[in-house]
Amino acid sequence: MNPMVPEWLAKYKTNGVELTLPELLEYRSLSNLLNLSPSRDIAGALSGGDRSKIKGRGMEFDEARHYQAGDDIRSIDWRVTARTGKTHTKVFREERDRPVFVFTDFSQSMYFGTAYLCKSVQAAHLSSLITWNAIQRGDKVGGLIFNNEQDIELKPKAQAKSALTFMQGLVDIHRPSFEAKKVDAQAVFTQAIRRLQHVAKPGALVYLISDFNGLSDEAMATIGNINRHCEIKAMLVNDPMEVALPQTNIKQSLSVTNGISRQQINVGEAQSSQDYADRQAAHFAEIKSAFARYAIPLRTVSAGLPLELQLNNRDMGELL
């Protein structure tokens, strides 16, 4: 175990397995590590933040200012004019704030961790960080959180209160279980993606946070359809042991479960370790290739390190 783990757990107010509201609130102060600016033009996306002098469909009040030559008299703010004795006009802005939608996977395979946090806890921390960043920018933020049995949807709103509601939803849906269960992981994930297709609004920035162990061809095709009118960023959360076996000179057999199946893994044997690393690399390459076919960026976030350490690299923060 990394000797820094106890210090990290204390700093981020987590035990690495269970999820609490205080640990999610910690990420409000770290939200500047992310840049959620759109990275591409989106079909049906919101077109900008230009102001208009006349209120029309899809417009919202922005401010009252002194009347200027050429202003439409229909936009005069008579209340402010009467109160100040000087003619004021209303200025409206198109409702173009971009919704940010966070899709958080708490299905069975996410309750796995060997180094620092369970993948599910790291997914919640990342969801929290994205949410606070969106609120700080003035964007509307909502989400879809699901486990094997249920899901909850939170409609996008640009309020700190809605962020707290989302955090509480993460805590409520997070149910760690380390007993191997017979679960149709693909069915669970595909159902959640279908739901996402109905709730993600055109122009939204959608974060998919998952280990994608339940990714099927059907789910990937649906994600591709969503990407036609939204901007999707896929965040693959993995554990260090899903990449490579721990280094040791002692040969031993470990019984490991990802919550869906259990298998025996031999450590301390060079060939077994290499075969394992090759299989895992092929698995992750297949997932990355699936997203690449739809030009969707896929980034990897490790559950073995605090997010702050991973995002302190400016390039990583920009990529997210």
C-alpha positions in Angstrom: 0.0 0.0 0.0 1.2 3.5 -0.8 2.3 5.0 2.5 0.5 8.2 1.7 -2.9 6.6 1.7 -3.8 7.2 5.4 -2.9 10.9 4.9 -5.0 11.1 1.7 -8.0 9.5 3.4 -7.8 11.9 6.3 -7.4 15.0 4.0 -10.4 14.1 1.8 -12.5 13.0 4.7 -13.2 9.5 3.3 -12.7 5.9 4.3 -12.5 4.9 0.6 -15.5 2.5 0.8 -18.5 4.3 2.0 -19.7 7.7 0.8 -20.7 10.7 2.8 -21.9 14.2 2.0 -19.0 16.1 3.8 -16.4 14.4 1.5 -18.3 15.5 -1.6 -18.6 19.1 -0.3 -14.8 19.2 -0.1 -14.6 19.4 -3.9 -16.3 22.8 -4.0 -12.9 24.4 -3.2 -11.2 22.4 -5.9 -13.6 23.1 -8.8 -11.1 25.5 -10.5 -9.0 22.5 -11.4 -11.4 21.8 -14.3 -12.2 23.6 -17.5 -15.7 22.8 -18.8 -15.5 25.0 -21.9 -17.0 23.3 -24.9 -14.4 21.6 -27.0 -16.3 21.4 -30.3 -19.4 22.7 -32.0 -22.5 20.7 -31.1 -25.4 20.1 -33.5 -28.3 21.9 -31.8 -25.9 23.5 -29.3 -26.4 26.8 -27.6 -25.0 29.5 -29.8 -23.5 32.0 -27.4 -24.1 34.7 -24.9 -25.0 37.7 -27.1 -27.5 40.2 -25.7 -30.7 41.4 -27.3 -32.7 44.5 -26.7 -36.1 43.0 -27.1 -37.4 40.1 -25.1 -38.6 37.2 -27.2 -38.9 33.5 -27.0 -36.0 32.0 -25.1 -34.9 35.3 -23.6 -34.4 36.2 -19.9 -33.9 39.5 -18.2 -30.2 40.5 -17.7 -30.1 44.1 -16.5 -31.6 47.6 -16.5 -29.4 50.4 -17.9 -29.9 54.0 -19.0 -31.9 54.4 -22.2 -29.8 54.9 -25.3 -30.7 56.2 -28.7 -32.1 53.4 -30.8 -33.4 51.3 -27.9 -36.9 50.0 -28.5 -39.4 51.9 -26.4 -41.2 48.7 -25.6 -38.2 47.6 -23.5 -38.3 50.7 -21.2 -38.3 49.7 -17.6 -41.0 52.0 -16.2 -40.5 51.0 -12.6 -36.8 51.8 -12.6 -37.5 54.9 -14.6 -40.1 56.1 -12.0 -37.8 55.3 -9.1 -34.7 57.0 -10.5 -36.2 59.8 -12.5 -34.1 58.8 -15.5 -35.2 56.6 -18.4 -34.0 53.0 -18.2 -34.3 50.2 -20.6 -34.4 46.4 -20.0 -31.7 44.3 -21.5 -32.3 40.7 -22.2 -30.0 37.8 -22.8 -30.8 34.7 -24.7 -31.2 31.7 -22.4 -28.0 30.0 -23.7 -26.4 28.7 -20.5 -25.3 25.3 -21.3 -26.6 22.4 -19.2 -24.0 20.0 -17.8 -25.3 16.4 -17.2 -23.4 13.9 -15.1 -24.1 10.2 -15.6 -22.7 8.3 -12.6 -22.4 4.5 -12.6 -22.8 2.8 -9.2 -23.5 -0.7 -10.7 -21.9 -3.7 -9.1 -18.5 -3.7 -10.7 -17.8 -0.2 -9.5 -17.6 -1.4 -5.9 -14.0 -2.5 -6.3 -10.8 -1.0 -4.9 -7.4 -2.2 -3.9 -5.2 0.9 -3.5 -7.0 4.0 -2.2 -10.7 4.4 -3.1 -13.3 2.1 -4.5 -14.0 3.0 -8.1 -17.6 4.0 -7.0 -16.2 6.5 -4.5 -13.8 8.0 -7.0 -16.7 8.3 -9.5 -18.7 10.2 -6.9 -15.8 12.5 -6.1 -15.3 13.2 -9.8 -19.1 13.8 -10.2 -19.0 16.2 -7.3 -16.0 18.1 -8.8 -17.7 18.5 -12.1 -20.9 19.6 -10.5 -19.3 22.3 -8.4 -17.3 23.6 -11.4 -20.5 23.9 -13.5 -22.3 25.8 -10.7 -19.3 28.1 -10.3 -19.5 28.9 -14.1 -23.2 29.6 -13.9 -24.1 26.5 -15.9 -27.2 24.4 -15.2 -26.2 21.0 -13.9 -28.2 17.8 -13.5 -27.5 14.1 -13.5 -28.5 10.5 -13.7 -27.2 8.2 -11.0 -27.9 4.5 -11.1 -27.0 1.2 -9.4 -28.3 -2.3 -10.0 -31.7 -1.7 -8.6 -32.7 1.9 -9.2 -31.7 5.2 -10.7 -32.5 8.8 -10.0 -32.6 11.8 -12.3 -31.9 15.4 -11.3 -33.0 18.0 -13.8 -30.4 20.7 -14.6 -30.5 23.8 -12.5 -28.0 26.6 -12.0 -28.2 26.8 -8.2 -26.0 25.7 -5.4 -29.0 24.1 -3.8 -29.4 21.8 -6.8 -25.7 20.8 -6.4 -26.4 19.7 -2.8 -29.4 17.7 -4.0 -27.2 16.0 -6.5 -24.6 15.2 -3.8 -27.2 13.7 -1.6 -28.5 11.6 -4.5 -25.0 10.2 -4.9 -24.9 9.3 -1.2 -28.4 7.7 -1.3 -27.7 5.6 -4.4 -24.2 4.5 -3.4 -24.6 1.0 -1.9 -21.3 -0.9 -1.6 -21.5 -4.6 -1.7 -18.6 -7.0 -2.0 -20.5 -10.2 -2.4 -20.3 -11.6 -5.9 -23.8 -11.5 -7.4 -25.3 -12.7 -10.6 -25.9 -9.5 -12.4 -26.5 -8.8 -16.1 -24.1 -5.9 -16.2 -24.8 -5.1 -19.8 -28.6 -4.9 -19.2 -28.2 -2.6 -16.3 -25.9 -0.3 -18.1 -27.9 -0.3 -21.4 -31.1 0.6 -19.5 -29.4 3.5 -17.8 -28.1 4.8 -21.2 -31.5 4.5 -22.7 -32.8 6.7 -19.9 -30.0 9.2 -20.5 -31.1 9.5 -24.1 -34.5 10.8 -23.0 -33.2 13.3 -20.4 -30.0 14.8 -22.0 -31.1 18.0 -23.7 -29.6 19.2 -27.0 -26.4 21.2 -26.5 -25.7 19.6 -23.1 -22.2 18.6 -22.0 -22.6 15.0 -20.8 -20.1 13.3 -18.6 -20.2 9.5 -18.6 -18.4 8.3 -15.4 -18.1 4.5 -15.3 -15.7 1.6 -15.6 -17.7 0.6 -18.7 -17.7 -3.1 -17.8 -21.3 -3.2 -18.9 -20.8 -1.5 -22.2 -22.6 -3.3 -25.0 -22.9 -2.7 -28.8 -26.5 -1.5 -28.2 -25.4 0.9 -25.4 -22.5 2.3 -27.5 -24.9 2.9 -30.5 -27.2 4.8 -28.2 -24.3 6.8 -26.8 -23.4 7.7 -30.4 -26.9 8.9 -31.1 -26.8 11.1 -28.0 -23.4 12.5 -29.1 -25.1 13.8 -32.3 -26.8 16.6 -30.3 -24.7 16.7 -27.1 -21.0 16.8 -26.3 -20.1 13.6 -24.5 -16.9 13.1 -22.5 -16.3 9.6 -21.2 -14.4 9.1 -18.0 -13.2 5.5 -17.4 -12.6 4.9 -13.7 -10.3 2.0 -13.0 -8.3 0.5 -10.2 -4.5 -0.1 -10.3 -5.0 -3.8 -10.0 -7.2 -3.8 -13.1 -4.1 -2.6 -15.0 -1.4 -4.7 -13.5 -0.9 -7.2 -10.7 1.0 -6.0 -7.6 4.7 -6.5 -7.7 5.9 -9.2 -5.3 8.6 -11.8 -5.0 6.3 -14.1 -3.1 4.3 -16.5 -5.2 0.7 -16.7 -4.0 -2.9 -17.1 -5.2 -5.4 -14.3 -4.6 -9.2 -14.6 -4.7 -10.5 -11.5 -6.3 -14.0 -10.3 -7.2 -15.3 -7.4 -9.2 -18.7 -7.8 -7.6 -20.0 -9.9 -10.6 -17.5 -12.8 -10.8 -14.7 -14.2 -8.6 -11.4 -15.6 -9.9 -8.1 -16.8 -8.6 -5.1 -14.7 -9.7 -1.5 -15.8 -9.3 0.9 -13.1 -8.2 4.7 -13.3 -8.0 5.0 -15.1 -11.4 6.4 -13.1 -14.2 4.6 -14.8 -17.0 1.2 -14.8 -15.2 1.6 -11.1 -14.5 2.5 -10.3 -18.1 -0.5 -12.3 -19.4 -2.8 -10.5 -17.0 -1.5 -7.1 -18.0 -1.9 -8.0 -21.7 -5.5 -9.1 -21.2 -6.4 -5.9 -19.3 -4.7 -3.7 -21.9 -6.7 -5.4 -24.6 -9.9 -4.9 -22.6 -9.3 -1.1 -22.2 -8.2 -0.8 -25.8 -11.5 -2.3 -26.9 -13.5 0.2 -24.8 -11.4 3.1 -26.2 -11.9 1.9 -29.7 -15.6 1.8 -29.2 -15.8 5.4 -28.2 -13.3 6.5 -30.9 -15.7 5.2 -33.6 -18.0 8.0 -32.6 -15.2 10.5 -32.0 -15.9 10.6 -28.3 -12.9 11.3 -26.1 -12.2 8.7 -23.4 -10.1 9.7 -20.4 -8.9 7.4 -17.6 -9.2 8.3 -13.9 -7.4 6.1 -11.4 -9.1 5.1 -8.1 -5.6 4.7 -6.7 -4.7 8.4 -6.4 -6.6 11.5 -5.2 -8.3 13.5 -8.0 -6.4 16.6 -7.0 -3.0 14.9 -7.7 -4.3 13.7 -11.1 -5.8 17.1 -12.0 -2.9 19.2 -10.8 -1.4 18.4 -14.2 -2.9 21.4 -16.1 -3.2 19.4 -19.3 -5.4 16.8 -17.6 -7.6 19.4 -16.1 -8.1 20.9 -19.6 -8.8 17.5 -21.1 -11.6 16.8 -18.6 
